[in-house]
Amino acid sequence: MSSEHIETIAIREQMERTQYLEHSAPLYLTSSYVFEDAEDMRASFSEEKERNIYSRFSNPNTTEFAGKIAKMEGAETGYAFATGMSAVFSTLAALLNSGDHIVSARSVFGSTHSLFTKYFPKWNITHSYFNINEVDQIESLIKPETKVIFAESPTNPGVDILDLELLGKIASKHKLILIIDNCFATPYLQNPIQFGADLVIHSATKLIDGQGRVLGGVTVGKAELIREIYLFSRNTGPALSPFNAWILSKSLETLAVRLDRHCENAMKVAQFLEGEQQAQKVKYPFLKSHPQYEIAKKQMKLGGNIISFEIKGGIEAGRNFIDKVQLCSRSANLGDTRTIVTHPASTTHSKLSEEERLEVGITAGLVRISVGLEHVEDIIKDLHQALNS
């Protein structure tokens, strides 16, 4: 019996059982696979039959994980990667040629920004940025050589929201590939393909794993595009390990219940921060004060677990706040069961110039909170004492 409910897909969509009739999917720790005879080997390598050949190409565990994400996102198929950034790089590298052009939101993850500004120019791949609040500029940035529109929503670390439906219409009008990094929302909270995205990327290291254990990434979407990404990745080797795929596939089984609590806690923490004198410009997608609140409500089921705010006193006040937390973790990761606080200006985005940081809304006092699953009163108590100490 099939289901369209994401919670059921995450639990019941799995590989075929072996002769042992295991209830939970087994772990396939093998680098390669054997063949029945020479003809079987020939047909497999010529791709006349679909089967596992080598775990850099495919493995039952990685196939299961990518298949689950694809079905949860409403995509045709997918491919799993060793990390979220290997998914971003491989997806773009597989689809772009020398001379091609990317139109991207300026608010992207720091490593994605580095790809656009430092590495892709080596291969004559250029980009143009549009600001979150200037989406009306997008069409003016499109050139004859433009091939991709790329965006995150919600963005990292500013928690801004882009109108995915608008991006989908622009991409369709100009026959461009729309790629959405859906890491902060996960397939449970948002499905960009419903709004016109051709490909969706996740850093599975974050909320999909949800417990800070393993690295992983995945790209899902249209089969003809995933085919190109697969062929590129088969030869360049960024494949997800079977063990990590097994962990991540099991993690999906609890994604919905975890996200429900993450979002419930985050909403309460965001409301608390709005009442704190030391906290300014609190941004959480489901707060009515969020600049893109209506868009968030249109395309997201819940607001996610990430909050950003500015602390009075600039970079020193931000660092002091980080020093003063006792319960919350100081880490650059996010999406963990544990609440994590980060000061982007002095850590994750410190390599950007001050001008570059301000372009994406990263002020000296900006703090990002990844709200975890501890009791919300304990989270709030720790944040309160850190803000007021």
Steps between C-alpha positions, in 0.01 A plus 500: 500500500650833394454829682540867415555596864863593563502344846400161355734525200795566733430180692356259245686589178791256509701252297366151435555254781760230461432129552540564875184717505657765723264764639760778488716561193841328527832679460693416182868556580644389168713687250405286200259235371544172312344384174338174396706466181674699226170594334358631829815707545484639146132589524551669837787721386317594179201590721265267316398382847470705815708355782776585745853483360719700735401699809645821358223470239218364715432293810170368642529735797576815304230414247245453777587831665493703178177326397331593827599866470385507137158362587463731800585799280274393214804455273560240229833369635815602684866439579669501843831669582766490770412853622259781430770702326597209278134494396505873422830487311430180307150608402623829354821359351309223324254740337715804420752549220769760445330827411180427691353745749320458835244739648497450876360655813781687678408332829657158458714279722861622525646200317248538218605865472863384475409264216342787307773756567825302529475165324244515217672803342798267436277319253347817358170448681367836617222613731280797586346554842161646587411618848217339696297819496560567130355195327362734233861528379530133413382524140734792432793278603413220257733479199498279188763282673303467826417138577412480871312691767625400845359588841464391863175547690511552793845654458811440708555669741249785464186280482357699209228349281489502120177464306553158340192532279633826354842343439331203334307725261812696405700182440223349289456820296871514413548121475754495784577228755373602845704348783387548860710421806228374738731418792334719766148379418547127420245309288264500798454878517534604135498345153649741243409276206135588566593860421699433183846392613678256270749381761507505880818465706537405867790492740383186677761571767256746656137429592470184293758326718389718788743363756839631392636159401578476130557706188289466189331679211241427234363652181158403367292615206442439130634168376685643197689746723575241768636275225764762413581550868531124550738458205717788622505363856562143389826619348605759758420301813301713751269208588342460843632207704260207558530537878409869497216429257365234735516742794328777303229272365419392857507865610226582250266272693495751787530819294136606537476455876835669551411796279166548674682546832784703348249743351287517815809580708633750246175693489502536879865603504440757224206648693716516813781679313257760367439600860869524596652848502844371396359324192417702190361415157392148594432300184305177492285409196175450693526817709258757361783755526707307242525706177396200287249350746221463242729326252627265771144408597419431133784259433603355838309267731675638812773756561802274545749502786732790407473847654722801442519819702733790563647559842566854619871585518632355174769237458626508860146465637442211260817324614415568865155345452658189347740479796219529753268221381511195727245252366517588132789371288754720324529339158491585129255216432122522513194276501616297799295371792714741703440875481796669329600866498732652241643848445541507119709821476785349703465136387313356200509824296819653644689454173260736323573871506278718717342638183424149374347403835280808509378424147334186636388652827777362721562782743771496767247404765302239305442172685356182348323249722424145392229410750524142625278252679581581862210621715424846366500658847861390548601644162334833580653513848849458357449760228357746754795473737750528212330811362484671837827397661 
